[in-house]
Amino acid sequence: MKGTMRVSVLSPKILLIENDPAVSKTIHAALAGKGGGSFDVEWVRQLSDAVVRLRKKGIAAVLLNLSLPDTRGIETFDKLFAATPDVPILILGNGDEALAKEAVGRGAQDYLLPDHFDYSLPRALRNAIERKAVEDALHLEKERAVVTLNSIGDAVLCTDISGNITYLNLVAETMTGWQREEAIGKPLAQVFRIIDGATRKPARDPMEMAVDQDRTVGLTVNCVLIRRDGFESTIEDSAAPIHDRAGLVIGAVIVFHDVSAARAMSLQMTHSSHYDVVTNLPNRLLLNDRITQAIALARRQNRPIAVLFLDLDRFKYINDSLGHVTGDKLLQSVSRRLLTSVRASDTVSRQGGDEFVILLSEITHPEHAATSAKKILLSLNARHAIGGQDLHIDGSIGISVYPEDGEDAETLIKNADTAMYHAKEHGRNNFQFFTAEMNLKAVERQSLEGSLRRALEREEFLLHYQPKVNLHTGAITGVEALIRWQQPERGLVPPAQFVPVAEDCGLIIQIGRWVLREACRQMRAWQDAGLPLLPLAVNVSAVEFRDESFVEGLRAILSETGLEARYLELELTEGVLMEHAESTAAVLQQLKMMGVHLVVDDFGTGYSSLSYLQQFPIDVLKIDQSFVHRITADPNDSPIVSAIIDMGKNLKQRVIAEGIETQVQLAFLQAHHCAEGQGYLFSRPLAAPQFAHLLQMGIPELTVH
C-alpha cells in the first residue's frame, strides 16, 4: 500500500518506509508544517516495495523504520543499504536507540526519535541531502584529479607543511618503490631518498627549499633517487609550494622524471670501448644497446625497425692476397660508403671480419629497408682506390624487421644473418628479407606506389563526406571531407593503405592540394545551392603542413574556389603540432589570421604538452575514436574521455568525439556534455550527392536521445 503527498515537481523525493499509518501521518504533517520545507514524500510499508521503488532512481533520501512486516532489526538496514548505498538513509527511532545507533555505525546518516519529528526531521533531511551532494561533488573532483595525475608521464609527490607525504601518483609509486597507502604520513626523506650523484652525499630537501623560499625551485644537479629496493635513477625537475585560500604555505608538490637512460646512452656513446678499432664504427656491444633502445621506442610508437646484415663477397681473397693493411683500408672505405648511404639517425656497426650490421631505426614500412639495401649495394659496387690500386667488391645483405622477425636485438641480428646467407645462395650482390612473405609485401608496396603516381592524372581520387552532429539536438553542425581512391584494378582502396605510401614518396603534397581544392569547391557549390552554411573539415598530413608553400597554397585555393576561410577547419594530429613546436606556432598564427579554424585530431594518442595547447590558437579538440570505442555502460570505464571533455571546456575549446557507433557511447557522451560527434551511428561517409540529400533531410531523430 502506498500514499503520496506531492508539494512540487522540483521538491526532493523522500521515501518513507514505515508500516504504522499513524507514524506516516505524523511524518507527513511534520514535513508539511511550517518550517518543513518542500519535500515530495512517497510512502511504502514493506522493504521489498522500497527496494523496487529505489531501482527506479530519483529518491533523494530514505526514512526507515527498522521494524517492518517483511524484515526486522539491523538486517532491515543492511538489506536496504546494500540495495542503495548512494542514497542517504535516516533511521526512525521506535524506542530502541541502541539499534538505531548501530545502524548509524553501519552507514546510516542519522537517527530521529519520535518526539523530535516536528522540529528536527525537516532539518535532518535537508542536512543529509546537502551533505550527500557535497560528498558526490568532492568525489567527482577527486577522481578527475587522480585520473589526470595518473595519465601524465612525470612522477608527482605531495607533502604537508611538516614534510610528511600526502600523495603519490602511479609514476611516483614506481620510481620510489612505495605504494601510496604505505607512504602517506611518512617523512619525505624516508620515501623520497635523494643524493648528489657526484658526491654521494644527501641532497638538500627540495620541499624545504620550496617552502622556505615560497617559490618553485629546481632539484640538485646530478640528483639521484634511491628507490626503496636500492635501485638508483638520475632524476630532474622541480618542487613548488602549495598555498591555502589565505595564501599561506601548507605543503609542497615535487614533480620529477627519470633521465637515467638518456645520460647512460650519452656516456656509452663517448666511451672508446664501444667502437671498432679499424673503422671507428660502433661495435657489437653498442649496436645491441641501440637496437634495444630502438625496439623500446618502436613498441611505444607502434612502428617497425629493420636490421640489415651485410657480408662483403670475396673479401677474404683481397685480404689474403694484398695483405691486412690493404684489407683494413678497404674496410674503412666500405664504412664511409655505408655511412653516406643511410641517415644520421641510423647506426652502421662492424661485427668483425668482413661483416657489418646496419640498424634502420626510423622506417615506417619494411620496403624502406629494401630501398636502403639497394642504395648500399650500389655504393659498394663503385671502385675503391686503395694504395694506388682500384679494388672492386660487392656484398650480400639479409634483412630482418621488428616485430615480425624478432622482438629483441639478438634475434633480429640472427635472422638477418640467416637471410644474408640466402642472398649469397641467390648469386651474391643482392638482398633478401628473412621471410618470403615480407618480400611479397615489399613488391606489393612498390606496385602500389607505381599505381599511385598515375592516380592523380587519371582522376581516380574522390571525396566522401561525413557529418558532424550536435549530440543533444541531432542537428548537423559540420562536415569532414575524406579521400577515397577508386583504383581500376584494386577497387576502392582505403586511405590507411595508400596515404602512408603517398607521404613516403612525396605525392601527399599534390594529393593534399587536390583534396583541399575539391573540398572547398564542393562546399562553395553547396552554399550557392542554398544548403546550410557549415564548417568544412579537411585533414592535413605532417608532410603537407611542413611544406613551405602550404599557407600560400591554401590562400590561393580559397581565392580560387570562393570559399570564405571561416568555413574551413584544418585537422592536425598531435604529432604534427608537437614536432618543431616553435615553427608550428608561427604557421598556426598565419592560418588563424586568415580566419581558418584549427582542430587537434586524434587527441589523446600523442604526447601533447598542455602548455602548448594553451599557446596554440586551437579551436577544437577531437577525441580519438580508440577512446570512444572503449566506452561501456559503466562511465567509470572511460575516465580519459571525461578528462578530455573537461579539459576542452576549461581551455574554452569545442570537443568533438569521433567514431561513435553505439547508443551506449552516445548516451555516455551526452551525459558528460560533449557538444558534438561523428560516426557510423549517425552516417557513414557519403558521396557528394548523397551528402547533399542528407543536408536537406537531416539526421533521423531516432539516433539522438
Secondary structure, 3 states (H helix, E strand, C coil): CCEEECCCCCCCEEEEECCCHHHHHHHHHHHHCCCCCCCEEEEECCHHHHHHHHHCCCCCEEEECCEECCEECHHHHHHHHHHCCCCCEEEECCCCHHHHHHHHHCCCCEEECHHHHHHHHHHHHHHHHHHHHHHHHHHHHHHHHHHHHHHCCCEEEEEECCCEEEEECHHHHHHHCCCHHHHCCCEHHHHCEEEECCCCCECCCHHHHHHHHCCCEECCCCEEEECCCCCEEEEEEEEEEEECCCCCEEEEEEEEEECHHHHHHHHHHCCHHHECCCCCCECHHHHHHHHHHHHHHHHHHCCCEEEEEEEEECHHHHHHHHCHHHHHHHHHHHHHHHHHHCCCCCEEEEEECCEEEEEECCCCCCHHHHHHHHHHHHHHHCCEEECCEEECCEEEEEEEEECCCCCCHHHHHHHHHHHHHHHHHCCCCCEEECCHHHHHHHHHHHHHHHHHHHHCCCCCEEEEEEEEEECCCCCEEEEEEEEEEEECCCEEECHHHHHHHHHHHCCHHHHHHHHHHHHHHHHHHHHHCCCCCCCEEEECCHHHHHCCCHHHHHHHHHHHHCCCHHHEEEEEEHHHHHCCHHHHHHHHHHHHHHCCEEEEEEECCCCCCHHHHHHCCCCEEEECHHHHCCCCCCHHHCHHHHHHHHHHHHCCCEEEEECCCCHHHHHHHHHCCCCEEECCCCCCCEEHHHHHHHHHHCCCHHHCC
